[in-house]
Amino acid sequence: MASTHIRFAIFGNEYSPHGAGTVVEIFSALKSHSAEFYIDRPYYNYLVNVLHLEVSPNGVFDGYNFDADFVISLGGDGTFLRAASRVGMKNIPILGVNLGHLGFLADIAPDEAADAIDDIFNKKYRFVERSVIEASVDNEQLAGNPFALNEVAVLKRDIASMISIRTTINGEFLTTYQADGLIVSTPTGSTAYSLSNGGPIIVPSTDVLCLTPVAPHSLNIRPIVINDNVEIELNVESRSHNFLIAIDGRSEKLLEGTKVKIRKAPFTIHIVKRLGKQYYKNLREKMMWGKASNGRERKEC
């Protein structure tokens, strides 16, 4: 029986030498199904010129100039976020193969990557939707990609002193944060930068956002969870007269007084999950809940 004809766009981390064997296995699995696959040019150059792999894709693409039935992200969560930013409104589902470290988003282990490819052709998978947020500046789009799967953060620059962030929600004043920054995270991003600053873990299927201050200069300031159908406006003051906005780690400088607005994006990102993959099991393993200090599993009473 002939395989279903499916096109793949492949993104990867061109700064990591790990996982070359997994990459070869994935390409072999794709070829065994007579699939078309196209590779992001920087990653293609890395595979050929640095890792010296024999790669024969159907084509190489640049920037946002690609179309496919599935996207494969080869790397860690950072690589997945970069792939998601390029997918944007294309509505292409993403399969994340973890060649990095933690892997909340890229949760396909290297030893199951080829099987995950087979699952796609055998239609043994499911999609999960993840919400996206959009940042705008004074009612105009930013110079870079304005969409974030994880978070949008406003931050002080380098060794500058704290910044003041006047925050309103749907026009209603919330508070003025005196802090090193403020993170507005989606449920997906709750296990990323927000978590490292004391924010709560939020189940991805919930329709909320979390505002988490970075090093607040008050013990009374705590993260707050709000509905995601609101518009958040941030007005930043800084002694250095500028600040940073970071959108899933992509940062640029803004001038003091610039108003930043954050709202839910008009699209979602679809992630490919293998059947049997469970969110709480993955969360428990990644967070090492139930592990002793030596990393071994504790026995339940």
Kinemage of the C-alpha trace (Angstrom):
@kinemage 1
@onewidth
@group {chain A} dominant
@subgroup {mainchain}
@vectorlist {calphas} color= white
{ca met a 1} P 0.000 0.000 0.000
{ca ala a 2} L 1.465 3.372 -1.050
{ca ser a 3} L 2.230 5.937 1.617
{ca thr a 4} L 0.206 9.117 1.853
{ca his a 5} L 1.982 11.976 0.082
{ca ile a 6} L 2.977 14.492 2.761
{ca arg a 7} L 5.270 17.527 2.630
{ca phe a 8} L 7.486 18.490 5.571
{ca ala a 9} L 9.362 21.696 6.395
{ca ile a 10} L 12.321 21.125 8.695
{ca phe a 11} L 13.876 23.558 11.145
{ca gly a 12} L 16.844 22.840 13.380
{ca asn a 13} L 19.425 24.261 15.736
{ca glu a 14} L 22.531 25.087 13.721
{ca tyr a 15} L 24.564 25.697 16.878
{ca ser a 16} L 24.282 22.224 18.422
{ca pro a 17} L 26.462 19.294 17.331
{ca his a 18} L 24.242 16.792 19.139
{ca gly a 19} L 21.701 14.515 17.526
{ca ala a 20} L 23.274 13.956 14.109
{ca gly a 21} L 22.310 10.277 14.270
{ca thr a 22} L 18.697 11.188 15.041
{ca val a 23} L 18.608 13.623 12.121
{ca val a 24} L 19.837 10.893 9.763
{ca glu a 25} L 17.178 8.496 11.097
{ca ile a 26} L 14.435 11.070 10.543
{ca phe a 27} L 15.533 11.759 6.973
{ca ser a 28} L 15.661 8.013 6.345
{ca ala a 29} L 12.139 7.590 7.760
{ca leu a 30} L 10.843 10.380 5.533
{ca lys a 31} L 12.446 8.842 2.459
{ca ser a 32} L 11.023 5.419 3.304
{ca his a 33} L 7.556 6.979 2.992
{ca ser a 34} L 8.511 8.849 -0.207
{ca ala a 35} L 7.795 12.114 1.581
{ca glu a 36} L 8.794 15.522 0.311
{ca phe a 37} L 10.899 17.475 2.764
{ca tyr a 38} L 12.355 20.950 2.622
{ca ile a 39} L 15.000 22.362 4.977
{ca asp a 40} L 15.489 25.863 6.341
{ca arg a 41} L 18.627 27.169 4.597
{ca pro a 42} L 20.782 27.970 7.679
{ca tyr a 43} L 20.103 24.501 9.068
{ca tyr a 44} L 20.780 22.873 5.688
{ca asn a 45} L 24.123 24.678 5.456
{ca tyr a 46} L 24.968 23.536 8.969
{ca leu a 47} L 24.163 19.902 8.224
{ca val a 48} L 26.196 19.890 5.021
{ca asn a 49} L 29.127 22.181 5.797
{ca val a 50} L 29.637 21.572 9.528
{ca leu a 51} L 28.306 18.084 10.256
{ca his a 52} L 29.228 16.882 6.731
{ca leu a 53} L 26.028 14.867 6.380
{ca glu a 54} L 24.773 13.664 3.031
{ca val a 55} L 21.458 15.453 2.789
{ca ser a 56} L 19.205 15.362 -0.263
{ca pro a 57} L 16.005 17.294 0.451
{ca asn a 58} L 13.460 18.217 -2.191
{ca gly a 59} L 14.449 21.818 -1.657
{ca val a 60} L 15.806 24.523 0.639
{ca phe a 61} L 13.795 27.550 1.757
{ca asp a 62} L 14.474 30.983 3.200
{ca gly a 63} L 12.598 32.942 5.849
{ca tyr a 64} L 8.836 32.546 5.715
{ca asn a 65} L 8.858 31.260 2.141
{ca phe a 66} L 7.689 27.710 2.773
{ca asp a 67} L 4.540 25.630 2.687
{ca ala a 68} L 4.043 22.139 4.081
{ca asp a 69} L 1.616 19.737 5.698
{ca phe a 70} L 3.807 19.355 8.795
{ca val a 71} L 6.760 21.161 10.329
{ca ile a 72} L 9.486 19.233 12.163
{ca ser a 73} L 11.538 21.087 14.772
{ca leu a 74} L 14.888 19.449 15.584
{ca gly a 75} L 16.357 20.890 18.775
{ca gly a 76} L 15.144 22.122 22.128
{ca asp a 77} L 12.279 24.399 23.085
{ca gly a 78} L 14.150 27.438 21.749
{ca thr a 79} L 14.272 25.857 18.299
{ca phe a 80} L 10.579 24.994 18.594
{ca leu a 81} L 9.733 28.622 19.438
{ca arg a 82} L 11.680 29.869 16.430
{ca ala a 83} L 9.871 27.380 14.190
{ca ala a 84} L 6.503 28.435 15.659
{ca ser a 85} L 7.299 32.100 14.973
{ca arg a 86} L 7.912 31.230 11.324
{ca val a 87} L 4.771 29.112 11.082
{ca gly a 88} L 2.603 31.899 12.498
{ca met a 89} L -0.740 32.061 10.709
{ca lys a 90} L 0.128 29.276 8.262
{ca asn a 91} L -1.758 26.815 10.499
{ca ile a 92} L 0.849 24.074 9.950
{ca pro a 93} L 1.129 21.574 12.830
{ca ile a 94} L 4.570 21.206 14.425
{ca leu a 95} L 6.282 18.026 15.592
{ca gly a 96} L 9.011 18.810 18.131
{ca val a 97} L 11.932 16.372 18.411
{ca asn a 98} L 13.988 17.075 21.513
{ca leu a 99} L 17.693 17.328 20.710
{ca gly a 100} L 18.142 19.896 23.475
{ca his a 101} L 17.608 19.806 27.226
{ca leu a 102} L 14.282 20.239 29.021
{ca gly a 103} L 11.837 19.793 26.162
{ca phe a 104} L 8.361 20.882 27.294
{ca leu a 105} L 7.410 21.766 23.720
{ca ala a 106} L 9.804 19.475 21.880
{ca asp a 107} L 8.754 16.347 23.741
{ca ile a 108} L 9.586 13.618 21.207
{ca ala a 109} L 12.661 11.790 22.477
{ca pro a 110} L 15.428 11.008 19.944
{ca asp a 111} L 14.832 7.257 20.230
{ca glu a 112} L 11.168 7.648 19.261
{ca ala a 113} L 11.615 10.191 16.457
{ca ala a 114} L 11.464 7.691 13.579
{ca asp a 115} L 8.393 6.047 15.117
{ca ala a 116} L 6.749 9.466 15.411
{ca ile a 117} L 7.276 9.956 11.667
{ca asp a 118} L 5.668 6.564 11.023
{ca asp a 119} L 2.750 7.586 13.256
{ca ile a 120} L 2.066 10.612 11.070
{ca phe a 121} L 1.754 8.453 7.978
{ca asn a 122} L -0.361 5.930 9.859
{ca lys a 123} L -2.521 8.775 11.252
{ca lys a 124} L -1.776 7.748 14.823
{ca tyr a 125} L -1.406 11.174 16.371
{ca arg a 126} L -3.410 14.057 17.769
{ca phe a 127} L -3.178 17.829 17.711
{ca val a 128} L -3.161 20.127 20.722
{ca glu a 129} L -3.840 23.835 20.325
{ca arg a 130} L -1.741 26.434 22.103
{ca ser a 131} L -2.728 30.086 22.382
{ca val a 132} L -0.483 32.870 21.094
{ca ile a 133} L -0.200 36.499 22.206
{ca glu a 134} L 0.578 39.567 20.120
{ca ala a 135} L 2.458 42.701 21.099
{ca ser a 136} L 2.023 46.082 19.470
{ca val a 137} L 3.675 49.439 20.101
{ca asp a 138} L 1.561 52.597 20.043
{ca asn a 139} L -0.969 50.797 17.824
{ca glu a 140} L 1.741 49.767 15.358
{ca gln a 141} L 3.496 46.446 14.891
{ca leu a 142} L 7.041 45.987 16.116
{ca ala a 143} L 9.980 45.770 13.739
{ca gly a 144} L 10.280 42.029 14.372
{ca asn a 145} L 7.718 39.253 14.630
{ca pro a 146} L 5.102 40.454 17.166
{ca phe a 147} L 3.707 37.020 18.099
{ca ala a 148} L 4.736 34.906 21.089
{ca leu a 149} L 3.888 31.333 21.994
{ca asn a 150} L 5.555 31.632 25.412
{ca glu a 151} L 5.750 35.209 26.612
{ca val a 152} L 6.193 38.902 26.027
{ca ala a 153} L 8.425 40.651 28.561
{ca val a 154} L 9.471 44.255 29.129
{ca leu a 155} L 12.871 44.440 30.805
{ca lys a 156} L 15.496 46.889 31.958
{ca arg a 157} L 18.596 47.142 29.799
{ca asp a 158} L 21.902 45.690 31.007
{ca ile a 159} L 22.965 47.242 34.323
{ca ala a 160} L 20.313 49.970 34.288
{ca ser a 161} L 18.329 50.508 37.481
{ca met a 162} L 14.827 49.151 37.863
{ca ile a 163} L 12.034 50.306 35.584
{ca ser a 164} L 8.512 51.454 36.403
{ca ile a 165} L 5.774 49.661 34.476
{ca arg a 166} L 2.329 51.225 34.708
{ca thr a 167} L -0.087 48.414 33.895
{ca thr a 168} L -3.726 48.582 32.863
{ca ile a 169} L -6.100 45.777 31.892
{ca asn a 170} L -8.912 46.751 29.514
{ca gly a 171} L -8.251 50.335 30.523
{ca glu a 172} L -8.512 49.673 34.262
{ca phe a 173} L -5.410 50.499 36.280
{ca leu a 174} L -3.844 47.434 37.947
{ca thr a 175} L -0.589 48.689 39.494
{ca thr a 176} L 2.766 50.232 38.699
{ca tyr a 177} L 5.467 47.583 38.970
{ca gln a 178} L 8.836 48.745 40.298
{ca ala a 179} L 10.958 45.873 39.059
{ca asp a 180} L 13.615 44.663 36.661
{ca gly a 181} L 10.827 43.709 34.292
{ca leu a 182} L 7.388 42.208 33.777
{ca ile a 183} L 6.510 38.966 31.990
{ca val a 184} L 3.158 38.370 30.317
{ca ser a 185} L 3.025 34.640 29.670
{ca thr a 186} L 0.626 32.230 28.023
{ca pro a 187} L -0.146 28.895 29.711
{ca thr a 188} L 2.483 27.369 27.402
{ca gly a 189} L 5.049 29.883 28.660
{ca ser a 190} L 4.170 29.326 32.302
{ca thr a 191} L 6.878 26.640 32.534
{ca ala a 192} L 9.524 28.889 30.984
{ca tyr a 193} L 10.759 32.382 31.972
{ca ser a 194} L 7.722 33.038 34.153
{ca leu a 195} L 8.342 29.906 36.223
{ca ser a 196} L 11.967 30.888 36.852
{ca asn a 197} L 10.667 34.153 38.343
{ca gly a 198} L 8.197 32.489 40.688
{ca gly a 199} L 5.167 32.323 38.413
{ca pro a 200} L 2.661 29.443 38.649
{ca ile a 201} L 2.469 26.432 36.350
{ca ile a 202} L -0.694 26.775 34.251
{ca val a 203} L -2.333 23.917 32.364
{ca pro a 204} L -2.130 24.744 28.616
{ca ser a 205} L -5.844 24.270 27.920
{ca thr a 206} L -6.841 27.152 30.213
{ca asp a 207} L -7.796 30.504 28.673
{ca val a 208} L -5.664 32.732 30.877
{ca leu a 209} L -2.531 34.857 30.955
{ca cys a 210} L -0.112 35.387 33.820
{ca leu a 211} L 1.649 38.628 34.763
{ca thr a 212} L 4.888 37.822 36.593
{ca pro a 213} L 7.234 40.586 37.811
{ca val a 214} L 10.997 40.139 37.459
{ca ala a 215} L 12.811 40.934 40.727
{ca pro a 216} L 10.105 43.269 42.080
{ca his a 217} L 11.241 45.892 44.569
{ca ser a 218} L 8.336 45.099 46.896
{ca leu a 219} L 7.551 41.944 48.861
{ca asn a 220} L 3.841 42.564 48.316
{ca ile a 221} L 3.958 42.181 44.535
{ca arg a 222} L 3.025 38.702 43.331
{ca pro a 223} L 2.121 37.090 39.980
{ca ile a 224} L -1.502 37.456 38.911
{ca val a 225} L -3.533 35.255 36.553
{ca ile a 226} L -6.137 36.947 34.357
{ca asn a 227} L -8.491 36.011 31.538
{ca asp a 228} L -6.863 36.025 28.094
{ca asn a 229} L -9.635 37.992 26.330
{ca val a 230} L -8.303 41.311 27.627
{ca glu a 231} L -5.933 43.982 26.354
{ca ile a 232} L -2.952 44.704 28.577
{ca glu a 233} L -1.252 48.079 28.262
{ca leu a 234} L 2.226 48.727 29.681
{ca asn a 235} L 3.734 52.185 29.962
{ca val a 236} L 7.412 52.031 30.949
{ca glu a 237} L 9.578 54.662 32.591
{ca ser a 238} L 13.332 54.182 32.959
{ca arg a 239} L 16.271 56.253 34.195
{ca ser a 240} L 18.162 55.199 31.087
{ca his a 241} L 15.171 56.429 29.022
{ca asn a 242} L 14.860 53.119 27.188
{ca phe a 243} L 14.019 49.494 27.838
{ca leu a 244} L 13.840 46.116 26.127
{ca ile a 245} L 10.861 44.181 24.858
{ca ala a 246} L 11.483 40.446 24.494
{ca ile a 247} L 9.054 38.337 22.460
{ca asp a 248} L 9.862 34.661 22.979
{ca gly a 249} L 13.463 35.737 23.509
{ca arg a 250} L 13.652 38.001 20.441
{ca ser a 251} L 14.441 41.414 21.860
{ca glu a 252} L 14.605 44.991 20.661
{ca lys a 253} L 15.100 48.378 22.302
{ca leu a 254} L 12.226 50.784 22.834
{ca leu a 255} L 12.253 54.360 24.051
{ca glu a 256} L 10.847 55.378 27.411
{ca gly a 257} L 7.199 56.380 27.178
{ca thr a 258} L 6.431 53.897 24.428
{ca lys a 259} L 3.120 52.162 25.141
{ca val a 260} L 3.157 48.390 24.723
{ca lys a 261} L -0.152 46.618 24.179
{ca ile a 262} L -0.540 42.865 24.509
{ca arg a 263} L -3.561 40.840 23.457
{ca lys a 264} L -4.462 37.328 22.353
{ca ala a 265} L -3.489 36.629 18.744
{ca pro a 266} L -6.143 35.708 16.159
{ca phe a 267} L -4.630 32.258 15.610
{ca thr a 268} L -3.273 29.301 17.547
{ca ile a 269} L -0.298 26.980 17.141
{ca his a 270} L -1.011 23.278 16.609
{ca ile a 271} L 1.414 20.795 18.133
{ca val a 272} L 1.610 17.167 17.038
{ca lys a 273} L 1.437 14.695 19.915
{ca arg a 274} L 1.892 10.948 19.790
{ca leu a 275} L -1.037 8.936 21.076
{ca gly a 276} L -0.455 8.075 24.717
{ca lys a 277} L 1.553 11.235 25.439
{ca gln a 278} L 0.189 12.681 28.670
{ca tyr a 279} L 0.659 16.282 29.820
{ca tyr a 280} L 0.835 15.562 33.555
{ca lys a 281} L 3.234 12.666 33.069
{ca asn a 282} L 5.498 14.879 30.969
{ca leu a 283} L 5.233 17.685 33.543
{ca arg a 284} L 6.042 15.311 36.398
{ca glu a 285} L 9.105 13.955 34.597
{ca lys a 286} L 10.441 17.343 33.467
{ca met a 287} L 9.975 18.882 36.919
{ca met a 288} L 11.345 15.733 38.578
{ca trp a 289} L 8.387 15.578 40.957
{ca gly a 290} L 8.550 12.487 43.135
{ca lys a 291} L 12.322 12.219 42.735
{ca ala a 292} L 14.731 11.972 45.633
{ca ser a 293} L 17.736 14.289 45.790
{ca asn a 294} L 19.808 11.612 44.041
{ca gly a 295} L 17.401 11.614 41.079
{ca arg a 296} L 15.833 8.259 41.867
{ca glu a 297} L 12.098 7.689 42.028
{ca arg a 298} L 10.605 7.839 45.490
{ca lys a 299} L 8.411 4.925 46.426
{ca glu a 300} L 4.833 5.945 47.177
{ca cys a 301} L 3.266 4.740 50.402
